[in-house]
Amino acid sequence: MPKIVVTVNVEDAGKWEAGLRSHGALFRSQTVTTPIGIAINKGNEVAICAEPADLGKFMEVFNSPA
């Protein structure tokens, strides 16, 4: 199963994390059914690690406006 790691700088890490946790349906549409790893560093640097079952479907949804 592939692993995807996405990193980004955000304005408010707490607000970002709350928003991320409300997107379960979006992650399921990306074929992610395992827990998503989240890391937050000082300076509001965040990272997630996900394991999609279908990398092509993950990237299709990831690159869409949704």
All heavy atoms as TSV, in Angstrom:
chain	resi	resn	atom	element	x	y	z
A	1	MET	N	N	0.851	-1.177	0.000
A	1	MET	CA	C	0.000	0.000	0.000
A	1	MET	C	C	0.900	1.244	0.000
A	1	MET	O	O	1.818	1.337	0.807
A	1	MET	CB	C	-0.896	-0.027	1.241
A	1	MET	CG	C	-1.964	1.030	1.237
A	1	MET	SD	S	-3.159	0.919	2.594
A	1	MET	CE	C	-3.916	-0.653	2.297
A	2	PRO	N	N	0.649	2.198	-0.892
A	2	PRO	CA	C	1.490	3.400	-0.930
A	2	PRO	C	C	1.274	4.278	0.291
A	2	PRO	O	O	0.230	4.220	0.942
A	2	PRO	CB	C	1.038	4.117	-2.201
A	2	PRO	CG	C	-0.333	3.629	-2.463
A	2	PRO	CD	C	-0.396	2.235	-1.910
A	3	LYS	N	N	2.269	5.072	0.606
A	3	LYS	CA	C	2.158	6.077	1.671
A	3	LYS	C	C	2.299	7.446	1.034
A	3	LYS	O	O	3.145	7.647	0.169
A	3	LYS	CB	C	3.241	5.907	2.722
A	3	LYS	CG	C	3.023	4.722	3.609
A	3	LYS	CD	C	4.000	4.746	4.750
A	3	LYS	CE	C	3.875	3.432	5.491
A	3	LYS	NZ	N	3.594	3.596	6.867
A	4	ILE	N	N	1.470	8.369	1.473
A	4	ILE	CA	C	1.498	9.747	0.999
A	4	ILE	C	C	1.851	10.630	2.187
A	4	ILE	O	O	1.250	10.517	3.246
A	4	ILE	CB	C	0.111	10.180	0.465
A	4	ILE	CG1	C	-0.353	9.290	-0.667
A	4	ILE	CG2	C	0.111	11.646	0.081
A	4	ILE	CD1	C	0.432	9.433	-1.928
A	5	VAL	N	N	2.825	11.510	2.016
A	5	VAL	CA	C	3.159	12.491	3.042
A	5	VAL	C	C	2.981	13.873	2.423
A	5	VAL	O	O	3.535	14.155	1.367
A	5	VAL	CB	C	4.606	12.322	3.561
A	5	VAL	CG1	C	4.947	13.411	4.566
A	5	VAL	CG2	C	4.785	10.943	4.179
A	6	VAL	N	N	2.175	14.694	3.082
A	6	VAL	CA	C	1.916	16.059	2.620
A	6	VAL	C	C	2.351	17.004	3.729
A	6	VAL	O	O	1.979	16.821	4.889
A	6	VAL	CB	C	0.418	16.277	2.306
A	6	VAL	CG1	C	0.153	17.704	1.867
A	6	VAL	CG2	C	-0.050	15.289	1.251
A	7	THR	N	N	3.150	18.011	3.391
A	7	THR	CA	C	3.576	19.019	4.374
A	7	THR	C	C	3.117	20.393	3.910
A	7	THR	O	O	3.027	20.661	2.713
A	7	THR	CB	C	5.105	19.028	4.546
A	7	THR	OG1	O	5.713	19.352	3.297
A	7	THR	CG2	C	5.615	17.688	5.037
A	8	VAL	N	N	2.839	21.251	4.880
A	8	VAL	CA	C	2.361	22.601	4.568
A	8	VAL	C	C	2.555	23.501	5.783
A	8	VAL	O	O	2.601	23.030	6.917
A	8	VAL	CB	C	0.870	22.560	4.128
A	8	VAL	CG1	C	-0.033	22.126	5.253
A	8	VAL	CG2	C	0.420	23.871	3.545
A	9	ASN	N	N	2.701	24.784	5.544
A	9	ASN	CA	C	2.693	25.785	6.617
A	9	ASN	C	C	1.295	26.381	6.669
A	9	ASN	O	O	0.736	26.730	5.624
A	9	ASN	CB	C	3.710	26.899	6.349
A	9	ASN	CG	C	5.127	26.437	6.521
A	9	ASN	OD1	O	5.428	25.674	7.419
A	9	ASN	ND2	N	5.999	26.878	5.650
A	10	VAL	N	N	0.725	26.485	7.853
A	10	VAL	CA	C	-0.624	27.024	8.019
A	10	VAL	C	C	-0.588	28.206	8.975
A	10	VAL	O	O	0.376	28.383	9.721
A	10	VAL	CB	C	-1.597	25.943	8.536
A	10	VAL	CG1	C	-1.724	24.809	7.545
A	10	VAL	CG2	C	-1.165	25.401	9.881
A	11	GLU	N	N	-1.634	29.021	8.957
A	11	GLU	CA	C	-1.699	30.176	9.853
A	11	GLU	C	C	-2.009	29.762	11.285
A	11	GLU	O	O	-1.450	30.317	12.224
A	11	GLU	CB	C	-2.758	31.162	9.353
A	11	GLU	CG	C	-2.346	31.884	8.091
A	11	GLU	CD	C	-3.373	32.903	7.655
A	11	GLU	OE1	O	-4.104	33.444	8.514
A	11	GLU	OE2	O	-3.436	33.164	6.448
A	12	ASP	N	N	-2.931	28.814	11.459
A	12	ASP	CA	C	-3.378	28.394	12.786
A	12	ASP	C	C	-3.470	26.875	12.809
A	12	ASP	O	O	-4.422	26.295	12.285
A	12	ASP	CB	C	-4.737	29.036	13.081
A	12	ASP	CG	C	-5.286	28.714	14.457
A	12	ASP	OD1	O	-4.958	27.643	15.019
A	12	ASP	OD2	O	-6.060	29.538	14.977
A	13	ALA	N	N	-2.488	26.228	13.407
A	13	ALA	CA	C	-2.416	24.765	13.390
A	13	ALA	C	C	-3.611	24.118	14.081
A	13	ALA	O	O	-4.113	23.091	13.622
A	13	ALA	CB	C	-1.114	24.291	14.028
A	14	GLY	N	N	-4.092	24.698	15.161
A	14	GLY	CA	C	-5.250	24.132	15.860
A	14	GLY	C	C	-6.497	24.157	14.998
A	14	GLY	O	O	-7.241	23.171	14.922
A	15	LYS	N	N	-6.731	25.263	14.340
A	15	LYS	CA	C	-7.891	25.389	13.448
A	15	LYS	C	C	-7.738	24.444	12.261
A	15	LYS	O	O	-8.695	23.788	11.840
A	15	LYS	CB	C	-8.015	26.832	12.972
A	15	LYS	CG	C	-9.210	27.098	12.122
A	15	LYS	CD	C	-9.296	28.573	11.774
A	15	LYS	CE	C	-10.491	28.873	10.885
A	15	LYS	NZ	N	-10.580	30.283	10.521
A	16	TRP	N	N	-6.528	24.360	11.710
A	16	TRP	CA	C	-6.272	23.463	10.596
A	16	TRP	C	C	-6.568	22.019	10.984
A	16	TRP	O	O	-7.219	21.285	10.242
A	16	TRP	CB	C	-4.814	23.605	10.139
A	16	TRP	CG	C	-4.428	22.603	9.097
A	16	TRP	CD1	C	-4.580	22.718	7.751
A	16	TRP	CD2	C	-3.859	21.318	9.332
A	16	TRP	NE1	N	-4.129	21.590	7.129
A	16	TRP	CE2	C	-3.681	20.706	8.081
A	16	TRP	CE3	C	-3.482	20.620	10.470
A	16	TRP	CZ2	C	-3.142	19.437	7.939
A	16	TRP	CZ3	C	-2.943	19.349	10.341
A	16	TRP	CH2	C	-2.778	18.776	9.093
A	17	GLU	N	N	-6.082	21.609	12.168
A	17	GLU	CA	C	-6.283	20.221	12.602
A	17	GLU	C	C	-7.761	19.915	12.790
A	17	GLU	O	O	-8.240	18.856	12.390
A	17	GLU	CB	C	-5.519	19.938	13.899
A	17	GLU	CG	C	-5.649	18.499	14.327
A	17	GLU	CD	C	-4.863	18.165	15.579
A	17	GLU	OE1	O	-4.245	19.060	16.183
A	17	GLU	OE2	O	-4.871	16.984	15.952
A	18	ALA	N	N	-8.511	20.837	13.378
A	18	ALA	CA	C	-9.947	20.622	13.561
A	18	ALA	C	C	-10.642	20.456	12.212
A	18	ALA	O	O	-11.506	19.593	12.041
A	18	ALA	CB	C	-10.558	21.786	14.335
A	19	GLY	N	N	-10.244	21.266	11.239
A	19	GLY	CA	C	-10.823	21.143	9.908
A	19	GLY	C	C	-10.466	19.826	9.243
A	19	GLY	O	O	-11.307	19.182	8.607
A	20	LEU	N	N	-9.220	19.416	9.394
A	20	LEU	CA	C	-8.775	18.146	8.805
A	20	LEU	C	C	-9.576	16.988	9.369
A	20	LEU	O	O	-10.017	16.112	8.633
A	20	LEU	CB	C	-7.277	17.931	9.078
A	20	LEU	CG	C	-6.728	16.616	8.547
A	20	LEU	CD1	C	-6.450	16.728	7.057
A	20	LEU	CD2	C	-5.478	16.217	9.288
A	21	ARG	N	N	-9.804	16.989	10.653
A	21	ARG	CA	C	-10.515	15.883	11.302
A	21	ARG	C	C	-11.991	15.806	10.892
A	21	ARG	O	O	-12.634	14.794	11.089
A	21	ARG	CB	C	-10.384	15.976	12.817
A	21	ARG	CG	C	-8.955	15.716	13.270
A	21	ARG	CD	C	-8.842	15.652	14.786
A	21	ARG	NE	N	-7.480	15.482	15.203
A	21	ARG	CZ	C	-6.830	14.314	15.245
A	21	ARG	NH1	N	-7.434	13.216	14.862
A	21	ARG	NH2	N	-5.571	14.249	15.649
A	22	SER	N	N	-12.517	16.874	10.306
A	22	SER	CA	C	-13.916	16.865	9.871
A	22	SER	C	C	-14.075	16.376	8.426
A	22	SER	O	O	-15.176	16.376	7.897
A	22	SER	CB	C	-14.518	18.271	10.013
A	22	SER	OG	O	-13.955	19.145	9.047
A	23	HIS	N	N	-12.995	15.936	7.788
A	23	HIS	CA	C	-13.031	15.549	6.382
A	23	HIS	C	C	-12.933	14.035	6.169
A	23	HIS	O	O	-12.363	13.570	5.186
A	23	HIS	CB	C	-11.905	16.254	5.620
A	23	HIS	CG	C	-12.182	17.695	5.368
A	23	HIS	ND1	N	-12.060	18.635	6.355
A	23	HIS	CD2	C	-12.602	18.347	4.259
A	23	HIS	CE1	C	-12.375	19.821	5.855
A	23	HIS	NE2	N	-12.701	19.668	4.595
A	24	GLY	N	N	-13.516	13.266	7.064
A	24	GLY	CA	C	-13.456	11.805	6.940
A	24	GLY	C	C	-14.014	11.290	5.628
A	24	GLY	O	O	-13.438	10.399	5.002
A	25	ALA	N	N	-15.140	11.849	5.183
A	25	ALA	CA	C	-15.755	11.387	3.933
A	25	ALA	C	C	-14.833	11.665	2.740
A	25	ALA	O	O	-14.737	10.850	1.812
A	25	ALA	CB	C	-17.108	12.053	3.724
A	26	LEU	N	N	-14.153	12.796	2.760
A	26	LEU	CA	C	-13.231	13.129	1.677
A	26	LEU	C	C	-12.078	12.123	1.631
A	26	LEU	O	O	-11.725	11.619	0.560
A	26	LEU	CB	C	-12.684	14.547	1.844
A	26	LEU	CG	C	-11.675	14.995	0.786
A	26	LEU	CD1	C	-12.318	15.047	-0.593
A	26	LEU	CD2	C	-11.099	16.353	1.152
A	27	PHE	N	N	-11.523	11.785	2.790
A	27	PHE	CA	C	-10.425	10.813	2.818
A	27	PHE	C	C	-10.898	9.435	2.361
A	27	PHE	O	O	-10.184	8.732	1.657
A	27	PHE	CB	C	-9.777	10.744	4.193
A	27	PHE	CG	C	-8.948	11.951	4.505
A	27	PHE	CD1	C	-9.298	12.805	5.525
A	27	PHE	CD2	C	-7.821	12.251	3.755
A	27	PHE	CE1	C	-8.534	13.934	5.810
A	27	PHE	CE2	C	-7.051	13.374	4.017
A	27	PHE	CZ	C	-7.420	14.210	5.057
A	28	ARG	N	N	-12.117	9.042	2.770
A	28	ARG	CA	C	-12.633	7.747	2.310
A	28	ARG	C	C	-12.796	7.742	0.788
A	28	ARG	O	O	-12.542	6.728	0.138
A	28	ARG	CB	C	-13.949	7.411	3.020
A	28	ARG	CG	C	-13.729	6.957	4.462
A	28	ARG	CD	C	-15.003	6.434	5.108
A	28	ARG	NE	N	-16.027	7.463	5.253
A	28	ARG	CZ	C	-16.065	8.379	6.231
A	28	ARG	NH1	N	-15.129	8.370	7.168
A	28	ARG	NH2	N	-17.029	9.256	6.293
A	29	SER	N	N	-13.198	8.896	0.202
A	29	SER	CA	C	-13.330	8.966	-1.256
A	29	SER	C	C	-11.966	8.838	-1.934
A	29	SER	O	O	-11.890	8.515	-3.117
A	29	SER	CB	C	-14.018	10.267	-1.679
A	29	SER	OG	O	-13.142	11.380	-1.607
A	30	GLN	N	N	-10.893	9.084	-1.177
A	30	GLN	CA	C	-9.526	8.927	-1.688
A	30	GLN	C	C	-8.979	7.533	-1.392
A	30	GLN	O	O	-7.787	7.299	-1.537
A	30	GLN	CB	C	-8.603	9.969	-1.052
A	30	GLN	CG	C	-8.894	11.382	-1.502
A	30	GLN	CD	C	-8.018	12.376	-0.777
A	30	GLN	OE1	O	-8.156	12.568	0.426
A	30	GLN	NE2	N	-7.110	12.996	-1.512
A	31	THR	N	N	-9.814	6.644	-0.974
A	31	THR	CA	C	-9.507	5.249	-0.633
A	31	THR	C	C	-8.604	5.120	0.591
A	31	THR	O	O	-7.907	4.123	0.745
A	31	THR	CB	C	-8.911	4.450	-1.830
A	31	THR	OG1	O	-7.593	4.898	-2.127
A	31	THR	CG2	C	-9.799	4.545	-3.062
A	32	VAL	N	N	-8.651	6.104	1.491
A	32	VAL	CA	C	-7.899	6.039	2.747
A	32	VAL	C	C	-8.845	5.488	3.816
A	32	VAL	O	O	-9.848	6.123	4.154
A	32	VAL	CB	C	-7.372	7.426	3.173
A	32	VAL	CG1	C	-6.678	7.343	4.526
A	32	VAL	CG2	C	-6.424	7.974	2.122
A	33	THR	N	N	-8.535	4.295	4.329
A	33	THR	CA	C	-9.374	3.679	5.351
A	33	THR	C	C	-8.614	3.424	6.650
A	33	THR	O	O	-9.203	3.001	7.633
A	33	THR	CB	C	-9.971	2.352	4.837
A	33	THR	OG1	O	-8.906	1.486	4.445
A	33	THR	CG2	C	-10.894	2.594	3.646
A	34	THR	N	N	-7.314	3.660	6.638
A	34	THR	CA	C	-6.500	3.494	7.847
A	34	THR	C	C	-6.341	4.855	8.518
A	34	THR	O	O	-6.554	5.895	7.882
A	34	THR	CB	C	-5.114	2.927	7.487
A	34	THR	OG1	O	-4.491	3.797	6.547
A	34	THR	CG2	C	-5.229	1.529	6.879
A	35	PRO	N	N	-5.965	4.881	9.789
A	35	PRO	CA	C	-5.768	6.173	10.464
A	35	PRO	C	C	-4.731	7.036	9.749
A	35	PRO	O	O	-3.757	6.523	9.184
A	35	PRO	CB	C	-5.275	5.777	11.858
A	35	PRO	CG	C	-5.816	4.394	12.072
A	35	PRO	CD	C	-5.772	3.752	10.703
A	36	ILE	N	N	-4.949	8.333	9.782
A	36	ILE	CA	C	-4.038	9.298	9.166
A	36	ILE	C	C	-3.125	9.844	10.249
A	36	ILE	O	O	-3.590	10.268	11.310
A	36	ILE	CB	C	-4.831	10.442	8.506
A	36	ILE	CG1	C	-5.619	9.875	7.329
A	36	ILE	CG2	C	-3.913	11.573	8.064
A	36	ILE	CD1	C	-6.536	10.862	6.667
A	37	GLY	N	N	-1.819	9.819	10.012
A	37	GLY	CA	C	-0.856	10.385	10.952
A	37	GLY	C	C	-0.782	11.892	10.775
A	37	GLY	O	O	-0.800	12.400	9.651
A	38	ILE	N	N	-0.732	12.602	11.887
A	38	ILE	CA	C	-0.662	14.063	11.869
A	38	ILE	C	C	0.514	14.500	12.735
A	38	ILE	O	O	0.686	14.011	13.851
A	38	ILE	CB	C	-1.946	14.699	12.432
A	38	ILE	CG1	C	-3.170	14.279	11.618
A	38	ILE	CG2	C	-1.829	16.219	12.464
A	38	ILE	CD1	C	-4.481	14.697	12.247
A	39	ALA	N	N	1.314	15.433	12.226
A	39	ALA	CA	C	2.409	16.021	13.005
A	39	ALA	C	C	2.325	17.535	12.873
A	39	ALA	O	O	2.067	18.060	11.796
A	39	ALA	CB	C	3.758	15.539	12.495
A	40	ILE	N	N	2.522	18.224	14.001
A	40	ILE	CA	C	2.503	19.685	14.009
A	40	ILE	C	C	3.756	20.163	14.727
A	40	ILE	O	O	4.020	19.768	15.858
A	40	ILE	CB	C	1.250	20.224	14.725
A	40	ILE	CG1	C	-0.015	19.734	14.011
A	40	ILE	CG2	C	1.284	21.749	14.774
A	40	ILE	CD1	C	-1.308	20.070	14.736
A	41	ASN	N	N	4.549	20.984	14.045
A	41	ASN	CA	C	5.775	21.542	14.614
A	41	ASN	C	C	5.569	23.005	14.962
A	41	ASN	O	O	4.637	23.642	14.493
A	41	ASN	CB	C	6.926	21.443	13.606
A	41	ASN	CG	C	7.349	20.020	13.347
A	41	ASN	OD1	O	7.216	19.156	14.194
A	41	ASN	ND2	N	7.857	19.776	12.158
A	42	LYS	N	N	6.502	23.539	15.732
A	42	LYS	CA	C	6.484	24.967	16.009
A	42	LYS	C	C	6.551	25.720	14.690
A	42	LYS	O	O	7.159	25.254	13.736
A	42	LYS	CB	C	7.657	25.358	16.905
A	42	LYS	CG	C	7.553	24.777	18.291
A	42	LYS	CD	C	8.734	25.174	19.124
A	42	LYS	CE	C	8.599	24.541	20.503
A	42	LYS	NZ	N	9.726	24.838	21.359
A	43	GLY	N	N	5.960	26.882	14.643
A	43	GLY	CA	C	5.946	27.647	13.409
A	43	GLY	C	C	4.784	27.256	12.511
A	43	GLY	O	O	4.741	27.629	11.355
A	44	ASN	N	N	3.851	26.456	13.056
A	44	ASN	CA	C	2.671	26.025	12.309
A	44	ASN	C	C	3.001	25.226	11.052
A	44	ASN	O	O	2.319	25.311	10.038
A	44	ASN	CB	C	1.760	27.212	11.982
A	44	ASN	CG	C	1.079	27.743	13.218
A	44	ASN	OD1	O	0.697	26.991	14.107
A	44	ASN	ND2	N	0.941	29.045	13.295
A	45	GLU	N	N	4.063	24.438	11.120
A	45	GLU	CA	C	4.367	23.486	10.066
A	45	GLU	C	C	3.621	22.198	10.386
A	45	GLU	O	O	3.716	21.692	11.502
A	45	GLU	CB	C	5.857	23.196	9.997
A	45	GLU	CG	C	6.702	24.395	9.665
A	45	GLU	CD	C	8.179	24.103	9.783
A	45	GLU	OE1	O	8.582	23.304	10.666
A	45	GLU	OE2	O	8.935	24.678	8.998
A	46	VAL	N	N	2.863	21.693	9.424
A	46	VAL	CA	C	2.088	20.483	9.666
A	46	VAL	C	C	2.389	19.452	8.582
A	46	VAL	O	O	2.812	19.796	7.473
A	46	VAL	CB	C	0.571	20.779	9.719
A	46	VAL	CG1	C	0.248	21.716	10.865
A	46	VAL	CG2	C	0.072	21.359	8.414
A	47	ALA	N	N	2.150	18.203	8.920
A	47	ALA	CA	C	2.328	17.113	7.968
A	47	ALA	C	C	1.278	16.053	8.242
A	47	ALA	O	O	0.873	15.855	9.389
A	47	ALA	CB	C	3.720	16.502	8.107
A	48	ILE	N	N	0.826	15.410	7.184
A	48	ILE	CA	C	-0.040	14.246	7.341
A	48	ILE	C	C	0.580	13.090	6.573
A	48	ILE	O	O	1.294	13.284	5.591
A	48	ILE	CB	C	-1.487	14.484	6.863
A	48	ILE	CG1	C	-1.551	14.703	5.358
A	48	ILE	CG2	C	-2.131	15.637	7.622
A	48	ILE	CD1	C	-2.945	14.589	4.787
A	49	CYS	N	N	0.298	11.888	7.042
A	49	CYS	CA	C	0.729	10.671	6.365
A	49	CYS	C	C	-0.509	9.793	6.203
A	49	CYS	O	O	-1.201	9.505	7.184
A	49	CYS	CB	C	1.798	9.943	7.173
A	49	CYS	SG	S	2.365	8.412	6.384
A	50	ALA	N	N	-0.809	9.421	4.964
A	50	ALA	CA	C	-1.976	8.600	4.674
A	50	ALA	C	C	-1.566	7.415	3.817
A	50	ALA	O	O	-0.573	7.485	3.087
A	50	ALA	CB	C	-3.031	9.430	3.955
A	51	GLU	N	N	-2.351	6.339	3.896
A	51	GLU	CA	C	-2.087	5.135	3.112
A	51	GLU	C	C	-3.317	4.808	2.261
A	51	GLU	O	O	-4.173	4.041	2.682
A	51	GLU	CB	C	-1.757	3.969	4.030
A	51	GLU	CG	C	-0.478	4.157	4.810
A	51	GLU	CD	C	-0.132	2.958	5.670
A	51	GLU	OE1	O	-0.612	1.842	5.410
A	51	GLU	OE2	O	0.634	3.153	6.612
A	52	PRO	N	N	-3.396	5.374	1.062
A	52	PRO	CA	C	-4.541	5.056	0.202
A	52	PRO	C	C	-4.414	3.668	-0.421
A	52	PRO	O	O	-3.311	3.218	-0.728
A	52	PRO	CB	C	-4.487	6.142	-0.874
A	52	PRO	CG	C	-3.033	6.487	-0.971
A	52	PRO	CD	C	-2.502	6.353	0.438
A	53	ALA	N	N	-5.546	3.016	-0.622
A	53	ALA	CA	C	-5.534	1.717	-1.297
A	53	ALA	C	C	-5.290	1.891	-2.785
A	53	ALA	O	O	-4.735	1.010	-3.435
A	53	ALA	CB	C	-6.861	0.995	-1.053
A	54	ASP	N	N	-5.706	3.035	-3.341
A	54	ASP	CA	C	-5.580	3.301	-4.772
A	54	ASP	C	C	-4.922	4.670	-4.955
A	54	ASP	O	O	-5.566	5.707	-4.790
A	54	ASP	CB	C	-6.973	3.276	-5.409
A	54	ASP	CG	C	-6.958	3.510	-6.908
A	54	ASP	OD1	O	-6.009	4.132	-7.431
A	54	ASP	OD2	O	-7.927	3.088	-7.560
A	55	LEU	N	N	-3.634	4.678	-5.284
A	55	LEU	CA	C	-2.884	5.926	-5.415
A	55	LEU	C	C	-3.472	6.821	-6.506
A	55	LEU	O	O	-3.559	8.040	-6.348
A	55	LEU	CB	C	-1.412	5.637	-5.698
A	55	LEU	CG	C	-0.498	6.855	-5.833
A	55	LEU	CD1	C	-0.529	7.717	-4.575
A	55	LEU	CD2	C	0.918	6.422	-6.164
A	56	GLY	N	N	-3.892	6.243	-7.625
A	56	GLY	CA	C	-4.481	7.023	-8.705
A	56	GLY	C	C	-5.726	7.760	-8.263
A	56	GLY	O	O	-5.908	8.948	-8.563
A	57	LYS	N	N	-6.605	7.074	-7.530
A	57	LYS	CA	C	-7.830	7.705	-7.030
A	57	LYS	C	C	-7.491	8.779	-6.008
A	57	LYS	O	O	-8.086	9.866	-5.998
A	57	LYS	CB	C	-8.768	6.649	-6.422
A	57	LYS	CG	C	-10.068	7.206	-5.923
A	57	LYS	CD	C	-10.890	7.773	-7.060
A	57	LYS	CE	C	-12.242	8.264	-6.564
A	57	LYS	NZ	N	-13.018	8.886	-7.629
A	58	PHE	N	N	-6.540	8.517	-5.148
A	58	PHE	CA	C	-6.112	9.514	-4.156
A	58	PHE	C	C	-5.681	10.787	-4.863
A	58	PHE	O	O	-6.120	11.876	-4.516
A	58	PHE	CB	C	-4.977	8.974	-3.291
A	58	PHE	CG	C	-4.518	9.960	-2.250
A	58	PHE	CD1	C	-5.059	9.936	-0.981
A	58	PHE	CD2	C	-3.558	10.921	-2.544
A	58	PHE	CE1	C	-4.642	10.867	-0.020
A	58	PHE	CE2	C	-3.146	11.848	-1.595
A	58	PHE	CZ	C	-3.707	11.795	-0.329
A	59	MET	N	N	-4.809	10.661	-5.854
A	59	MET	CA	C	-4.283	11.833	-6.545
A	59	MET	C	C	-5.369	12.549	-7.352
A	59	MET	O	O	-5.371	13.768	-7.447
A	59	MET	CB	C	-3.107	11.443	-7.438
A	59	MET	CG	C	-1.882	10.957	-6.650
A	59	MET	SD	S	-1.322	12.077	-5.349
A	59	MET	CE	C	-0.825	13.496	-6.306
A	60	GLU	N	N	-6.298	11.799	-7.904
A	60	GLU	CA	C	-7.415	12.412	-8.649
A	60	GLU	C	C	-8.208	13.339	-7.726
A	60	GLU	O	O	-8.500	14.480	-8.082
A	60	GLU	CB	C	-8.314	11.308	-9.206
A	60	GLU	CG	C	-9.536	11.808	-9.923
A	60	GLU	CD	C	-10.446	10.648	-10.342
A	60	GLU	OE1	O	-9.937	9.614	-10.807
A	60	GLU	OE2	O	-11.668	10.804	-10.198
A	61	VAL	N	N	-8.552	12.849	-6.549
A	61	VAL	CA	C	-9.320	13.669	-5.602
A	61	VAL	C	C	-8.431	14.783	-5.029
A	61	VAL	O	O	-8.874	15.929	-4.890
A	61	VAL	CB	C	-9.912	12.785	-4.472
A	61	VAL	CG1	C	-10.610	13.636	-3.417
A	61	VAL	CG2	C	-10.876	11.767	-5.061
A	62	PHE	N	N	-7.185	14.481	-4.730
A	62	PHE	CA	C	-6.251	15.466	-4.175
A	62	PHE	C	C	-6.086	16.669	-5.116
A	62	PHE	O	O	-6.020	17.809	-4.675
A	62	PHE	CB	C	-4.891	14.812	-3.931
A	62	PHE	CG	C	-3.871	15.703	-3.274
A	62	PHE	CD1	C	-3.901	15.920	-1.909
A	62	PHE	CD2	C	-2.883	16.313	-4.027
A	62	PHE	CE1	C	-2.963	16.741	-1.305
A	62	PHE	CE2	C	-1.931	17.130	-3.427
A	62	PHE	CZ	C	-1.968	17.355	-2.053
A	63	ASN	N	N	-6.046	16.422	-6.402
A	63	ASN	CA	C	-5.853	17.482	-7.384
A	63	ASN	C	C	-7.152	18.155	-7.829
A	63	ASN	O	O	-7.113	19.090	-8.619
A	63	ASN	CB	C	-5.102	16.939	-8.602
A	63	ASN	CG	C	-3.673	16.630	-8.277
A	63	ASN	OD1	O	-3.000	17.365	-7.578
A	63	ASN	ND2	N	-3.178	15.511	-8.784
A	64	SER	N	N	-8.294	17.714	-7.303
A	64	SER	CA	C	-9.574	18.314	-7.675
A	64	SER	C	C	-9.847	19.525	-6.780
A	64	SER	O	O	-9.234	19.686	-5.726
A	64	SER	CB	C	-10.696	17.288	-7.517
A	64	SER	OG	O	-11.005	17.092	-6.143
A	65	PRO	N	N	-10.782	20.385	-7.164
A	65	PRO	CA	C	-11.129	21.558	-6.335
A	65	PRO	C	C	-11.651	21.182	-4.945
A	65	PRO	O	O	-11.516	21.965	-4.008
A	65	PRO	CB	C	-12.218	22.264	-7.151
A	65	PRO	CG	C	-11.980	21.832	-8.553
A	65	PRO	CD	C	-11.444	20.426	-8.451
A	66	ALA	N	N	-12.228	19.998	-4.795
A	66	ALA	CA	C	-12.744	19.571	-3.481
A	66	ALA	C	C	-11.614	19.525	-2.477
A	66	ALA	O	O	-11.780	19.763	-1.313
A	66	ALA	CB	C	-13.408	18.200	-3.587
